[in-house]
Amino acid sequence: MSEIVPVLLSGGSGTRLWPLSRADVPKQLQAVAHERTMLQATALRVADGAAPIVVAGDAHRYLVSEQLLGVGVMPAVVILEPEGRNTAPAIALAAQHLAAAGRGAALMLVMPSDHLITDEAAFRAAIATAAAAAADGSLVTFGITPTEAATGYGYIRPVEAAGAVRRVAAFVEKPDAATAEQYLADGYLWNAGIFLFSADAYLAALDGAAPEIAAHVARAVAAGVLDGRFLRPEAAAFAACPSISIDYAVMQTAPHVKVVPVDMGWSDVGSWDALWRVTVPDAEGNVVRGAGTLIGCRDSLVRNENGPFVAALGLDDMIVVSTPDAVMIAPRNRAEDIKLLVDAIHAQGLDLAKAHAEVRRPWGSYRSLGAGEGWQLKHIAVKPGGRLSLQSHAKRAETWVVASGEAVVTVGDRVLTLNAGQSVHIPLGAKHRLENPGPAPLELIEVQQGSYLGEDDIVRFEDIYGRAPPLADAAE
């Protein structure tokens, strides 16, 4: 059997799961449906095979690596998209990387990293069924056996009415309710966006259907820079690719496209309503996670992610999501429209659509506790072994007060060890660094004072995470 290489696509912002999913920590990097993040669950699903190739945004490189290592998965390479250009160019990056390494015959199992699959035995059986067709040069996709006339998914129309592997007649977009009912009656399948084909077959199909993408990606990979396990394609070449999905760019027009029907408990968990549908509710049909009390509520989803306590009375078919900096309330039947809220918030110039109150960094996280004229207060958490960059600020001084754990602090030529209750002042312009020697987490309060407290007032001199100064990161 041909080598099968998992390709995990970790792009996208998951706006329909706002306010949990945001651009800085999107859906695939969140624990949406279970205790692990969706990326971790996807990686573990194929952990007994070849080391995966991950395609992710450059801004998420450390979170992706940390999460994979957290479940014992070592990727073969993490390809960092300079910017998002949709799935056709993203998959081409992985295919070109394999071809350049002399592995063009390898089969690529392409999977979005933010989908839920509950029947993994059925998933593995479908892959085994698809492998022979893919090894013969076909582009194989996986069609989900529908359980309802859903309007939130695209559909696949197979040529044959039966068979383990069927030819594809057409890919169709998300239908209205009446059309979805007809699709269900006519034997259409849900389009899961999961594929199996060889790197060579995909590049050949891409060269025939979208040669400009094939050419730009080839240049981007050839001129790319390998930094450890990170591959950075050349930015200008990749940016020249049109932003287009694999369905539009390749699958709708390529010859030898086939589909394997499968019932594997699949959901793209693309909205809060979709999450409600795949979660076991209580006797009243409610799905509740986190701090809250419901009285007289039915068929509702309440999710509290460290936000204000949720007290709900008499809700029917509603969604309530509470986070530290936002509360979202919507009818379940409007779940697909939550992205309209995100667009409106973005249009107001608010950062809520992009960033969480807690900002994650390679060394840990920080969040603002309050601010006023000339001052700002932050909570900083540094994981064991975490080490912030050696840096200075031109327009602010800082005072650090250790709340718990042990801190090693560099201020100029001095190196201090501080424990809970102790503090240190960082004068304006002084070179300084904070690190946690472990083994316990380090938490401290930072008081900033100065004429300008923006996150771009930072100059880095040394950084173990390879971030080039200056970078607009606060508290680093």
Summary of the structure (lengths in Angstrom):
residues: 476
radius of gyration: 24.4
end to end distance: 48.7
largest distance: 75.6
contacts: 1616
relative contact order: 0.11
helix: 26%
strand: 34%
